[in-house]
Amino acid sequence: MSSVWEYANPKKFIQTSDRVLPVIAAMAVLCLVTGLIWGFFFTPDDYKQGSTVKIIFIHVPSALMAINAWLMMVVASIIWIVRRHHVSALAARAAAPVGVVMTIIALATGAIWGQPMWGTWWAWDPRLTSFLILFLFYLGYIALWAAIENDDTAADLTSILCIVGSVFALMSRYAVNFWNQGLHQPATLTVKTDSNIADVFYYPLMVSIAGFMLFCIALIVLGTQTEIRARRMRALMARERMG
Amino acid sequence: MMPDLGRYAEAVLSSYAVSLVLLVLLAAISIRRARRVKRELDAYETRLRRDRG
């Protein structure tokens, strides 16, 4: 019986991910192209928001991925702290640039959408503010990895930063629920199906979310492979220097 | 084929443009770095094996 911990072996991780990566990447492109074309070309205008509703097919998936990438980093960081598997620390490191781009997309599309709907590009609203803080945490996390030469020390310190930042990742998701104030609308997708958006927007949004999710997974797997190889290179060079 | 976006055309089109540019850039940079690191590691390991004879 194989265990998930087998993939903590860098060689095994690279072998397996080499096989699945092309499939994930192809599915990501297919879902992204389908979701965005469907959303942009084949959905009607909203009775209140007009054609700006089409921004939902980018804004919601990117915001979701920005938060999920951080939560994935938290899980990987906890695994690193508890079990000291290098692959998990490197997977967290690889997820950060993906997460930061998702956060930028969510913030940029939110601002562009907010201007015609709210009359302002930005408001110090609970969700927007916690999202901005999450973005700063992403930058801090990437900078901390880059600033520390010893990989294990960097993994330790960034793991702690990641766990602390999880407060803002969760706040970004739930701020609209427990702070009944601000400009941002309540969650677009909830477990209560009757309060979700209309089906005509819901289905292309689901395809787009699947596309963004697969796209992020593909890039995180690729990034993890790259980090594993870069770490091996650094280890070999250090060994050679020591004779 | 192009939907009529009315007075919000600028907002919708710029949202899609910014996002697609960022997604393509992210993918391109990730793939390029992955290829470079793999190539460098392969070359380094080959050189180490050759040096050890």
Interface residues (C-beta under 8 A of the other chain):
Chain A: L32 L36 F40 F41 D45 G50 S51 T52 K54 I55 I58 H59 S62 P97 V98 V101 I104 I105 A108 T109 I112 W113 Q115 P116 F215 L219 L222 G223 Q225 T226 R229 A230 R232 M233 L236 M237 E240
Chain B: M1 P3 D4 L5 G6 R7 Y8 A9 A11 V12 S14 S15 Y16 V18 S19 L22 L23 L26 A27 S30 I31 R33 A34 V37 K38 E40 L41 Y44 E45 L48
